[in-house]
C-alpha cells in the first residue's frame, strides 16, 4: 500500500497536501483499491463553502459508491475537471493526477491536526 510520507490523512481515507494557494485533497491508494475501477466522479463546485466532514464528492465504481469528505472547514478554490470524463485517473495515480479538489481552509492550522503517514498506516485494517 502506497502511503507517501509528505502528506496528511483522514480516517475516512482522504489525503491532503499543502500547496501554494491552498490544500489539495484526494483519496488514498487504499481507498481507490477498495473501490476498484472508478466509473463516475461527482465533484464539489468552486466557491462552495464547506464544514469539516461535509460530504463533498461522490465516487462510483463497478463495486460500490463512496462519499468523499471535507477534511476541515473552508472554501473550494479549484476542482480537477479531468475526473468528470476520466475518473479512472484516480485508480492510476491517486496521489498525482487523481487529485480531486483544492480547498482554502478557514483555519490553516487544521492541517496539523490530520494524521501523518505512520498514524494513517496504523489505522488501516490488516489485510
Helices and strands as residue ranges (DSSP letters): E 8-9, E 14-19, E 22-27, H 29-35, E 38-42, E 49-50, E 55-61, E 65-69, E 74-79, H 82-85, H 89-92, E 101-105, G 108-113, H 117-123
